[in-house]
Protein backbone atom coordinates (compact mmCIF):
# COMPACT_ATOMS: atom_id res chain seq x y z
CA UNK A 1 0.00 0.00 0.00
CA UNK A 2 1.40 3.37 -1.06
CA UNK A 3 -0.15 6.40 0.66
CA UNK A 4 1.02 9.94 0.00
CA UNK A 5 0.41 13.04 2.11
CA UNK A 6 0.04 16.32 0.26
CA UNK A 7 -0.85 19.91 1.05
CA UNK A 8 0.29 23.50 1.08
CA UNK A 9 2.92 24.77 3.49
CA UNK A 10 1.75 24.51 7.08
CA UNK A 11 -1.11 22.11 6.38
CA UNK A 12 0.00 19.69 9.09
CA UNK A 13 0.45 16.71 6.76
CA UNK A 14 3.80 15.69 8.28
CA UNK A 15 2.32 15.59 11.77
CA UNK A 16 -0.60 13.48 10.58
CA UNK A 17 1.73 11.12 8.72
CA UNK A 18 3.67 10.43 11.92
CA UNK A 19 0.41 9.90 13.81
CA UNK A 20 -0.83 7.37 11.28
CA UNK A 21 2.55 5.61 11.09
CA UNK A 22 2.29 4.83 14.80
CA UNK A 23 -0.81 2.74 14.00
CA UNK A 24 0.81 0.64 11.27
CA UNK A 25 3.41 -1.90 12.39
CA UNK A 26 5.25 -2.35 9.07
CA UNK A 27 5.02 1.25 7.81
CA UNK A 28 7.95 2.74 5.94
CA UNK A 29 7.91 6.50 6.60
CA UNK A 30 9.67 8.67 4.06
CA UNK A 31 9.53 12.12 2.48
CA UNK A 32 10.25 14.24 -0.57
CA UNK A 33 12.46 15.88 -1.43
CA UNK A 34 14.79 13.54 0.40
CA UNK A 35 14.45 10.00 1.68
CA UNK A 36 17.99 8.86 0.77
CA UNK A 37 21.42 10.34 1.59
CA UNK A 38 21.81 11.71 -1.94
CA UNK A 39 18.24 12.99 -2.11
CA UNK A 40 18.68 14.68 1.28
CA UNK A 41 21.63 16.62 -0.13
CA UNK A 42 19.43 17.77 -3.00
CA UNK A 43 16.72 18.70 -0.46
CA UNK A 44 19.17 21.03 1.28
CA UNK A 45 19.65 22.93 -1.98
CA UNK A 46 15.97 23.01 -2.91
CA UNK A 47 14.64 24.30 0.40
CA UNK A 48 17.45 26.63 1.49
CA UNK A 49 16.17 30.20 1.21
CA UNK A 50 19.60 31.33 -0.02
CA UNK A 51 19.28 29.11 -3.13
CA UNK A 52 18.37 31.12 -6.23
CA UNK A 53 17.16 28.46 -8.65
CA UNK A 54 15.83 28.78 -12.15
CA UNK A 55 12.36 27.13 -12.18
CA UNK A 56 13.43 24.45 -14.65
CA UNK A 57 16.63 23.73 -12.70
CA UNK A 58 14.45 23.41 -9.60
CA UNK A 59 12.20 20.96 -11.42
CA UNK A 60 15.07 18.73 -12.51
CA UNK A 61 16.51 18.65 -9.00
CA UNK A 62 13.14 17.47 -7.70
CA UNK A 63 13.02 14.81 -10.41
CA UNK A 64 16.55 13.60 -9.62
CA UNK A 65 15.75 13.38 -5.92
CA UNK A 66 12.52 11.51 -6.67
CA UNK A 67 14.17 9.01 -8.96
CA UNK A 68 16.77 8.09 -6.35
CA UNK A 69 14.05 7.90 -3.71
CA UNK A 70 11.84 5.56 -5.75
CA UNK A 71 14.71 3.26 -6.70
CA UNK A 72 16.29 3.03 -3.25
CA UNK A 73 13.35 3.25 -0.88
CA UNK A 74 9.81 3.18 -2.24
CA UNK A 75 9.81 0.36 -4.79
CA UNK A 76 11.85 -2.05 -2.62
CA UNK A 77 9.51 -1.44 0.32
CA UNK A 78 6.40 -2.00 -1.78
CA UNK A 79 7.93 -5.14 -3.29
CA UNK A 80 8.38 -6.70 0.16
CA UNK A 81 4.79 -5.84 1.08
CA UNK A 82 5.34 -2.89 3.40
CA UNK A 83 2.98 0.05 3.71
CA UNK A 84 4.77 3.17 2.46
CA UNK A 85 3.71 6.55 3.87
CA UNK A 86 5.35 9.35 1.89
CA UNK A 87 5.35 13.05 2.76
CA UNK A 88 4.89 14.57 -0.73
CA UNK A 89 5.28 12.85 -4.10
CA UNK A 90 4.50 13.59 -7.74
CA UNK A 91 1.41 15.69 -6.99
CA UNK A 92 3.66 18.23 -5.26
CA UNK A 93 5.44 18.79 -8.56
CA UNK A 94 2.16 19.36 -10.37
CA UNK A 95 0.92 21.74 -7.67
CA UNK A 96 4.10 23.72 -7.01
CA UNK A 97 5.94 23.69 -10.33
CA UNK A 98 2.82 23.39 -12.49
CA UNK A 99 0.15 25.56 -10.90
CA UNK A 100 2.60 27.57 -8.77
CA UNK A 101 5.46 28.16 -11.24
CA UNK A 102 3.16 27.86 -14.29
CA UNK A 103 5.24 25.16 -16.00
CA UNK A 104 3.34 23.08 -18.56
CA UNK A 105 1.46 20.29 -16.77
CA UNK A 106 1.82 17.76 -19.57
CA UNK A 107 5.59 18.12 -19.47
CA UNK A 108 5.54 17.68 -15.70
CA UNK A 109 3.41 14.56 -15.93
CA UNK A 110 5.79 13.08 -18.50
CA UNK A 111 8.80 13.85 -16.30
CA UNK A 112 7.10 12.38 -13.23
CA UNK A 113 6.24 9.21 -15.15
CA UNK A 114 9.82 8.87 -16.38
CA UNK A 115 11.36 9.45 -12.95
CA UNK A 116 9.03 7.00 -11.18
CA UNK A 117 8.34 4.49 -13.97
CA UNK A 118 4.70 5.59 -13.65
CA UNK A 119 4.40 4.70 -9.97
CA UNK A 120 1.07 6.03 -8.65
CA UNK A 121 -0.09 6.15 -5.01
CA UNK A 122 -2.97 3.93 -3.94
CA UNK A 123 -4.32 6.82 -1.87
CA UNK A 124 -3.42 10.49 -1.58
CA UNK A 125 -4.49 12.41 1.52
CA UNK A 126 -4.70 16.10 0.67
CA UNK A 127 -4.68 18.36 3.73
CA UNK A 128 -6.48 21.55 2.84
CA UNK A 129 -6.81 24.86 4.64
CA UNK A 130 -6.69 28.56 3.65
CA UNK A 131 -3.28 29.50 2.33
CA UNK A 132 -2.99 32.44 4.74
CA UNK A 133 -3.41 30.09 7.70
CA UNK A 134 -0.96 27.52 6.39
CA UNK A 135 1.65 30.09 5.50
CA UNK A 136 1.45 31.68 8.94
CA UNK A 137 1.94 28.26 10.56
CA UNK A 138 4.84 27.40 8.26
CA UNK A 139 6.67 30.67 8.80
CA UNK A 140 6.35 30.32 12.58
CA UNK A 141 7.69 26.77 12.38
CA UNK A 142 10.60 27.74 10.16
CA UNK A 143 11.59 30.60 12.48
CA UNK A 144 12.24 28.00 15.19
CA UNK A 145 14.00 25.46 12.95
CA UNK A 146 17.69 24.62 13.25
CA UNK A 147 18.09 24.27 9.47
CA UNK A 148 16.77 26.82 7.00
CA UNK A 149 14.09 25.18 4.81
CA UNK A 150 12.04 28.29 4.16
CA UNK A 151 12.55 28.94 0.46
CA UNK A 152 8.95 28.12 -0.48
CA UNK A 153 7.52 29.88 2.56
CA UNK A 154 9.20 33.04 1.25
CA UNK A 155 7.10 33.01 -1.92
CA UNK A 156 4.32 35.58 -2.21
CA UNK A 157 0.77 34.75 -1.20
CA UNK A 158 -0.42 34.56 -4.83
CA UNK A 159 1.98 31.65 -5.41
CA UNK A 160 0.58 29.71 -2.45
CA UNK A 161 -2.98 30.45 -3.58
CA UNK A 162 -2.22 28.95 -7.00
CA UNK A 163 -0.66 25.90 -5.34
CA UNK A 164 -3.74 25.34 -3.18
CA UNK A 165 -6.08 25.80 -6.12
CA UNK A 166 -3.91 23.39 -8.10
CA UNK A 167 -4.11 20.72 -5.44
CA UNK A 168 -7.89 21.01 -5.29
CA UNK A 169 -8.10 20.78 -9.08
CA UNK A 170 -6.00 17.60 -8.99
CA UNK A 171 -8.30 16.14 -6.35
CA UNK A 172 -11.36 16.87 -8.50
CA UNK A 173 -9.68 15.21 -11.49
CA UNK A 174 -8.92 11.98 -9.57
CA UNK A 175 -11.59 11.53 -6.89
CA UNK A 176 -10.93 7.79 -6.55
CA UNK A 177 -7.34 8.44 -5.45
CA UNK A 178 -7.60 11.71 -3.53
CA UNK A 179 -9.20 12.22 -0.14
CA UNK A 180 -9.42 15.89 0.80
CA UNK A 181 -8.99 16.37 4.55
CA UNK A 182 -10.08 19.57 6.29
CA UNK A 183 -6.79 20.54 7.99
CA UNK A 184 -8.27 23.22 10.25
CA UNK A 185 -8.63 22.37 13.94
CA UNK A 186 -6.35 20.69 16.43
CA UNK A 187 -4.19 17.63 15.73
CA UNK A 188 -6.69 15.16 17.20
CA UNK A 189 -9.61 16.57 15.22
CA UNK A 190 -7.70 16.35 11.96
CA UNK A 191 -6.44 12.84 12.72
CA UNK A 192 -10.01 11.69 13.37
CA UNK A 193 -10.84 12.84 9.83
CA UNK A 194 -7.84 10.91 8.50
CA UNK A 195 -8.97 7.70 10.18
CA UNK A 196 -12.53 8.17 8.96
CA UNK A 197 -11.29 8.43 5.36
CA UNK A 198 -9.09 5.35 5.76
CA UNK A 199 -11.96 3.33 7.21
CA UNK A 200 -14.07 4.37 4.24
CA UNK A 201 -11.48 3.89 1.50
CA UNK A 202 -8.68 1.57 2.71
CA UNK A 203 -9.81 -0.17 5.93
CA UNK A 204 -7.14 -2.86 5.55
CA UNK A 205 -4.46 -0.28 6.42
CA UNK A 206 -5.67 0.02 10.01
CA UNK A 207 -6.06 -3.70 10.74
Secondary structure, 3 states (H helix, E strand, C coil): CEEEEEECCCCCHHHHHHHHHCCCCCEEEEECCCCCHHHHHHHHHHHCCCCCCCHHHHHHHHHHHHHHHHHHHHHHHHHCCCEEEEECCHHHHHHHHHHHCCCCHHHHHHHHHHHHCCCCCCEEEEEECCHHHHHHHHHHHHHCCCCCCCCCCCCCHHHHHHHHHHHHHHHHHCCCCEEEEECCCCHHHHHHHHHHHHHHHCHHHHC
